[in-house]
Amino acid sequence: MNAPQQQPYQPTGPFGASQPAPPPAAAPRPPSDLRLPRLFAAMMGVFAGLLVLIATFLPQSTYEQVSDGKTVSKFAETGWTRSFDIEPSAEEKEFYDKTHVARYGIPLSAAALTLFAGAAVGFASYRRSSGSLAATTSRTLLVAGGAGTAIGVWMFGMDISASLSFGQDTGRFVSRYGTGGGFWILLAGGLVALLTLGLAIVANRREPAPSRQAPYPAGYAPYAPGVPQQQYQPQPQAYEPPSPPTPPAGSALQQQDILRPSPENPHQPGNR
């Protein structure tokens, strides 16, 4: 009876043949739906800054004085200075030289520059995660610039609204206060600044962290770095013939084994 053939042991699992370690995965880029609000916020920041900066140099408020149907005084004010359409008299010129306009161009220009800085950093950090230092800096500058621009435009609008209420018309003497083209451009810049502020806040969303996959099975400790891995080598085993099967009870073979003398009690002529 031939012995059963034994299959050679194939080592598997973590003790098998060493496999090359996979290369380290690159940092995943944030999804496009999370980067778009940051990009739009930077674009709107540039647009709002340009509108506000240009509006400070354009006429924002006007004044006209009419006496007996004849214009005797007319000038316009920007965010920096006052310009006359009709040259004032010596007495009026002395009065205007002692006064100056409310220079709203200073805070509005500072807010516009803050928007430009936030947009520049936002464009540079477009491909980075929302939690990076550059993205956080861009978001902070855009929020500060957008809020400062909106507040500055609102305060200037309240000033213009108050000056419009000073108009008089007595029939012979008329004084008119009005708004210039720069005021409406500034108002549009304030609305775009509010949009920039909202987009910058929406861009504060963080992308979900990627799920980590264990490189080794649970409960398995990898080899220490620098220690070579050793393959498991199975030890050869000596062949042992199988023992003969035990005969069934009551069979002739079992009775023959019973009658067969044991080594401890050998058969002798007188024994039965």
TILO-462955 format. One line per 2 residues: number of its first residue (from 1); their letters; for each residue x, y, z of C-alpha. Coordinates in Angstrom, 3 decimals. Layout:
BEGIN
NUM> A> X Y Z ~ ...
% end
This chain:
BEGIN
1> MN> 0.000 0.000 0.000 ~ 1.588 3.230 -1.148
3> AP> 1.895 6.116 1.310 ~ -0.121 9.243 0.482
5> QQ> 1.835 11.898 -1.301 ~ 2.471 14.961 0.832
7> QP> 2.241 18.363 -0.853 ~ 5.161 20.706 -0.151
9> YQ> 4.301 23.469 2.315 ~ 3.719 26.806 0.627
11> PT> 4.330 29.674 3.037 ~ 1.661 32.304 2.754
13> GP> 0.546 35.352 4.691 ~ 2.901 37.887 6.245
15> FG> 5.702 35.267 6.555 ~ 5.748 34.499 2.853
17> AS> 8.011 35.875 0.199 ~ 8.851 39.535 0.741
19> QP> 7.016 41.957 -1.525 ~ 8.235 45.429 -2.414
21> AP> 6.647 48.182 -0.341 ~ 4.210 50.354 -2.314
23> PP> 5.382 53.899 -3.047 ~ 4.047 56.586 -0.707
25> AA> 0.801 58.072 -1.942 ~ 0.845 61.728 -2.871
27> AP> -1.301 64.156 -0.910 ~ -4.757 64.169 -2.497
29> RP> -5.960 67.417 -3.990 ~ -9.147 68.907 -2.589
31> PS> -12.266 68.267 -4.667 ~ -13.101 70.850 -7.311
33> DL> -16.462 71.672 -5.730 ~ -14.596 72.887 -2.618
35> RL> -11.975 74.849 -4.575 ~ -14.448 76.769 -6.725
37> PR> -15.811 78.999 -3.914 ~ -12.252 79.991 -3.059
39> LF> -11.499 80.804 -6.692 ~ -14.709 82.805 -7.113
41> AA> -14.029 84.668 -3.863 ~ -10.599 85.701 -5.152
43> MM> -12.035 86.823 -8.499 ~ -14.818 88.823 -6.844
45> GV> -12.258 90.358 -4.485 ~ -10.273 91.711 -7.425
47> FA> -13.442 93.031 -9.082 ~ -14.677 94.739 -5.901
49> GL> -11.270 96.287 -5.225 ~ -11.072 97.733 -8.738
51> LV> -14.572 99.234 -8.513 ~ -13.899 100.846 -5.136
53> LI> -10.468 102.146 -6.091 ~ -11.713 103.710 -9.343
55> AT> -14.793 105.209 -7.646 ~ -12.688 107.156 -5.140
57> FL> -11.251 109.273 -7.975 ~ -14.599 110.003 -9.645
59> PQ> -17.165 112.638 -8.568 ~ -19.278 111.164 -5.807
61> ST> -21.305 114.183 -4.664 ~ -22.214 117.454 -6.395
63> YE> -23.398 120.860 -5.217 ~ -24.998 123.632 -7.241
65> QV> -26.167 127.061 -6.050 ~ -28.576 129.081 -8.200
67> SD> -29.546 132.698 -7.549 ~ -32.223 134.410 -9.664
69> GK> -31.982 131.603 -12.216 ~ -28.195 131.940 -12.581
71> TV> -25.688 129.378 -11.341 ~ -23.284 131.148 -9.030
73> SK> -21.500 128.144 -7.518 ~ -20.996 124.588 -8.653
75> FA> -18.470 121.962 -7.598 ~ -18.051 118.207 -7.201
77> ET> -16.293 116.176 -4.535 ~ -14.387 112.913 -4.857
79> GW> -12.960 110.710 -2.162 ~ -9.839 112.871 -2.120
81> TR> -10.515 116.447 -3.172 ~ -12.994 119.079 -4.455
83> SF> -13.150 120.394 -8.006 ~ -14.969 123.590 -9.110
85> DI> -16.916 124.006 -12.313 ~ -17.304 127.734 -11.624
87> EP> -14.367 129.583 -10.097 ~ -15.437 130.823 -6.641
89> SA> -15.046 134.362 -5.448 ~ -12.138 135.418 -3.265
91> EE> -14.238 135.176 -0.131 ~ -15.557 131.704 -1.041
93> KE> -12.098 130.496 -2.033 ~ -10.738 131.559 1.349
95> FY> -13.547 129.615 3.018 ~ -12.946 126.466 0.971
97> DK> -9.200 126.643 1.581 ~ -9.827 126.369 5.314
99> TH> -12.002 123.289 4.889 ~ -11.483 119.987 3.171
101> VA> -13.641 117.135 2.009 ~ -14.196 113.932 3.953
103> RY> -11.407 111.816 2.521 ~ -13.189 108.508 2.310
105> GI> -10.633 107.502 -0.266 ~ -8.151 106.581 2.481
107> PL> -10.138 103.807 4.244 ~ -11.740 102.650 0.989
109> SA> -8.359 102.312 -0.720 ~ -7.000 100.387 2.275
111> AA> -9.931 97.986 2.050 ~ -9.381 97.597 -1.711
113> LT> -5.692 96.789 -1.191 ~ -6.666 94.195 1.414
115> LF> -8.975 92.582 -1.144 ~ -6.155 92.557 -3.708
117> AG> -3.790 90.888 -1.231 ~ -6.363 88.250 -0.294
119> AA> -7.110 87.526 -3.958 ~ -3.405 87.175 -4.800
121> VG> -2.846 84.679 -1.988 ~ -6.063 82.886 -2.975
123> FA> -4.906 82.395 -6.554 ~ -1.543 81.101 -5.315
125> SY> -3.176 78.602 -2.909 ~ -5.891 77.418 -5.283
127> RR> -4.595 73.828 -5.455 ~ -3.932 73.534 -1.730
129> SS> -6.279 72.263 0.929 ~ -8.591 74.648 2.728
131> GS> -6.723 74.052 5.986 ~ -3.343 75.186 4.668
133> LA> -1.749 78.390 5.923 ~ -2.003 80.123 2.544
135> AT> -5.713 79.303 2.162 ~ -6.436 80.496 5.697
137> TS> -4.527 83.737 5.089 ~ -6.389 84.369 1.840
139> RT> -9.747 83.741 3.485 ~ -8.906 86.072 6.384
141> LL> -7.813 88.901 4.065 ~ -10.881 88.532 1.850
143> VA> -13.237 88.535 4.824 ~ -11.530 91.581 6.349
145> GG> -11.380 93.449 3.042 ~ -14.970 92.618 2.130
147> AG> -16.313 93.634 5.526 ~ -14.243 96.846 5.586
149> TA> -15.384 97.824 2.097 ~ -19.048 97.167 2.864
151> IG> -18.865 99.187 6.096 ~ -17.032 102.068 4.377
153> VW> -19.561 102.224 1.535 ~ -22.465 102.131 3.999
155> MF> -21.020 105.016 6.049 ~ -20.357 107.067 2.922
157> GM> -23.879 106.394 1.686 ~ -25.286 107.675 4.984
159> DI> -23.210 110.849 4.566 ~ -24.502 111.391 1.027
161> SA> -28.070 110.756 2.177 ~ -27.680 113.403 4.902
163> SL> -26.284 115.970 2.447 ~ -29.214 115.463 0.064
165> SF> -31.579 116.618 2.795 ~ -29.835 120.029 2.965
167> GQ> -31.257 121.190 -0.354 ~ -33.312 124.391 -0.337
169> DT> -35.589 126.064 -2.843 ~ -36.975 129.494 -1.908
171> GR> -37.825 130.502 -5.449 ~ -35.079 133.092 -5.701
173> FV> -32.337 131.063 -4.069 ~ -31.868 127.365 -4.833
175> SR> -29.236 124.971 -3.502 ~ -29.075 121.454 -4.894
177> YG> -27.084 118.474 -3.626 ~ -26.729 115.449 -5.828
179> TG> -24.727 112.299 -6.482 ~ -22.079 111.720 -9.096
181> GG> -21.163 108.692 -11.149 ~ -18.494 107.683 -8.667
183> FW> -21.103 107.120 -5.962 ~ -22.961 104.493 -8.012
185> IL> -19.736 102.737 -8.958 ~ -18.786 102.733 -5.283
187> LA> -22.180 101.303 -4.383 ~ -21.658 98.498 -6.921
189> GG> -18.230 97.818 -5.429 ~ -19.802 97.519 -1.977
191> LV> -22.301 94.936 -3.237 ~ -19.538 92.906 -4.880
193> AL> -17.561 93.147 -1.632 ~ -20.520 91.606 0.220
195> LT> -20.551 88.792 -2.337 ~ -16.829 88.307 -1.791
197> LG> -17.406 88.133 1.947 ~ -20.067 85.435 1.533
199> LA> -17.924 83.346 -0.816 ~ -14.937 83.587 1.513
201> IV> -17.070 82.293 4.390 ~ -18.432 79.448 2.255
203> AN> -14.858 78.563 1.262 ~ -14.186 77.806 4.943
205> RR> -15.579 74.311 4.404 ~ -12.951 71.630 4.806
207> EP> -12.700 68.686 2.486 ~ -13.332 65.276 4.102
209> AP> -10.226 63.509 5.318 ~ -9.297 60.461 3.196
211> SR> -9.963 57.098 4.854 ~ -6.836 55.360 6.018
213> QA> -6.340 51.725 5.023 ~ -4.142 49.516 7.184
215> PY> -1.182 48.227 5.119 ~ -1.035 45.049 7.257
217> PA> -3.678 42.667 8.552 ~ -5.187 43.404 11.941
219> GY> -3.030 42.170 14.815 ~ 0.104 41.858 12.695
221> AP> 3.135 43.884 13.640 ~ 5.370 44.726 10.658
223> YA> 9.082 44.160 10.720 ~ 11.197 46.873 12.261
225> PG> 12.876 49.204 9.756 ~ 16.299 48.018 8.678
227> VP> 15.760 44.392 9.745 ~ 15.738 42.003 6.765
229> QQ> 12.720 39.787 6.470 ~ 13.359 36.037 6.720
231> QY> 11.415 33.492 4.771 ~ 9.966 30.491 6.549
233> QP> 11.734 27.296 5.497 ~ 9.778 24.088 6.260
235> QP> 11.840 21.289 7.839 ~ 11.906 17.957 5.913
237> QA> 10.243 15.110 7.787 ~ 11.356 11.439 7.640
239> YE> 8.935 9.060 6.014 ~ 7.190 6.713 8.423
241> PP> 5.234 3.745 6.979 ~ 1.650 3.640 8.107
243> SP> 0.762 1.129 10.826 ~ -1.318 -1.908 9.730
245> PT> -5.002 -1.579 10.345 ~ -6.504 -3.261 13.422
247> PP> -8.557 -6.371 12.422 ~ -12.192 -6.336 13.386
249> AG> -13.268 -8.016 16.614 ~ -13.913 -11.766 16.346
251> SA> -12.103 -12.194 13.085 ~ -9.586 -14.929 12.376
253> LQ> -6.739 -12.477 12.301 ~ -7.575 -11.244 15.783
255> QQ> -7.778 -14.817 17.105 ~ -4.430 -15.598 15.511
257> DI> -2.939 -12.582 17.252 ~ -4.370 -13.770 20.555
259> LR> -2.877 -17.291 20.129 ~ 0.460 -15.812 19.074
261> PS> 2.924 -15.863 22.046 ~ 4.037 -12.508 23.285
263> PE> 7.718 -11.591 23.630 ~ 7.386 -11.539 27.440
265> NP> 5.940 -15.095 27.519 ~ 7.583 -17.135 24.757
267> HQ> 6.049 -20.463 23.747 ~ 7.524 -23.467 25.482
269> PG> 6.868 -27.127 24.820 ~ 5.006 -27.610 28.105
271> NR> 2.813 -24.549 27.755 ~ -0.642 -24.558 26.284
% end
